[in-house]
Amino acid sequence: MRYIFIMCFMCFIKVTTAQIVTKVKVVDTTAWKQANKLGVDINEVTFVNWNAGGANSISALLAIQSSLRYKKNNLIWFNELRTRYGVNKQENQRLRKTEDELELISTLGFRKDTLTNWYFSGRFNFKTQYTNGFNYPNRDNSISSFMTPGYLFLGGGAEYGKNIEKLSFYMSPLTFKATFVLDQDLADDGSFGVEPAVYDALGNKIKDGENTRTEMGILLTNSYETEVLENIYIKNRLSFYTDYLNSFGNIDVDWEVVFDFKVNDFVKATLGSHLKYDNDIKIIEETEVEDEFVERGASIQWKQLLGIGVVVDF
């Protein structure tokens, strides 16, 4: 009887071990995952004999987010495309741009074993916009355009993430940053921190402004996504960058917080805030003299978004 008991116990151990090994293999075989979202927000206001006054207006925003993830064993590779474009049309006014963004992100990470949540990571990030931007109602001189500016970040460091798809902390002590200003007129003005053009005493240009500016510094980022309440989601993205050689300690900040309020599988409301500070971007103001401007220095940039629209996963 004792031998029968021992044999049954050993069989139980073997079956349990086999089940555990099988489960581990299922987890480790997780590989490619793709997710795509298309969102359209439309806001419209119409007045008919409205004694309080007002202007008819309509605005639209198109947003596309596509991600491709690879995760297997100790290797992760995350790629994301984010793009947004919005316009607004008010009565007796020409069409105006309200949103314009194109961003590509790629992060490659490797950890030594499955017990740690620390990854050795390399990151690529690129940002620009599609069309010219203006200080409305002035449409004569653009203040930005495609690749003016364009930003490129490339670096390596360490990344922590217990559930890295939802929560991530990234630190790179060595990050290359390039700023592109391909519009020569804006480059000649020294926009976005590039070296301006050189002129002689008569005002003749003797050297073009630089089209690129390069830096090497420290980059810290944090991304966080969670459901705070039922059908209410928050996304937080925060980054800090400072250059070693040019004004070390002068920190560029990029902080975006978005609340998504899910109505059903297709309809949602969005409330967002986007704050930026870059010491290389100076505020230009008009003077009393026509066609003369004065530089006021860097300032905090802030954008707020509220919209209701349709979202489709594909």
Steps between C-alpha positions, in 0.01 A plus 500: 500500500784737585663437160172567322466831688855604409444415132175701491672795668786495244252490213319799647828694523585420138156605371508824702850583378399435141200730542720778645753468220222512243361822647841666498546410135166660408606826664841498333358452151323837506642686201351759262198712595355777286240761597354780290258779592331755277312788660295786355371789711255752353365808679243735346323817620221675308310817595166613359358830628701451819473831687815436703701487177759253384672363193414174327792259510597143428817314594632152433788296634644179354721286725676173413701286740668180390729278708695184430650312795734205518549329835660161548706369789734786598469712184247775432464726198234771497412713195235771491365751250293793624352759268235770546364772273221743579336799329246764595273714282316798642252727327672772292843345564729279296578145605748478790715221630441391861706178528800371307721220625704210367701286741690172463633305801709182507639340818710183516561344842672194644507366858731238644221271633124484556532589870613858446292793375804699384585509130806623314329717239566701188247756380428689178250787490409733214250790500386754243184638338338495156411853394587865560402663827411867545438756769140557394363720351844569345544258208782680324784345697497142622646424842541126435469239224588140420840425662502853639543399765576130488640326808705181514599324824730197499652350812550206733448437868285306745125455516285370786158352449323227697220518245702691244209547257316704766774644724852591398790708636786562258836667568768563240820670617613529138234623257568670167250771404480661158277797415423554131389833351472449124313824431792728412322822595436368850851356516640843411301644792657244737165337577488198732855551620699465176780742414351802316626651176788748496446842339739781414459864605271567203269211583623267228509133597851360485430164664181292515351398829568142611230242422588264785596523864651201683519433872608219734334471836288313754146380429246387763153381401195348664189351343196376690159367401224376728123490557436743786125434514264284300531604133731790589862458388802721549819517292800690628822569305777708652855570383793711619811577295809707574808548286851447636673771297241773444351636824519180705216499753267691270230232469267446205161372619232314303198391707176363357199375700192359326173377654286269286134464600360190334130520410490170310724300267497776238425834669723675752575844640854630542642763734869574455775734612840543333770717656842575349804705588806528277757770567599496130154613389475875547181702497495768230272804538416780258613853575334829414730523198361308201680174417723526807490242777662459839609179669346447844675178596366150568160444655274214607285360219162348591224337299164373626269263312137400555312294245240232435537260213508153354787254555550182296747224580637313198 
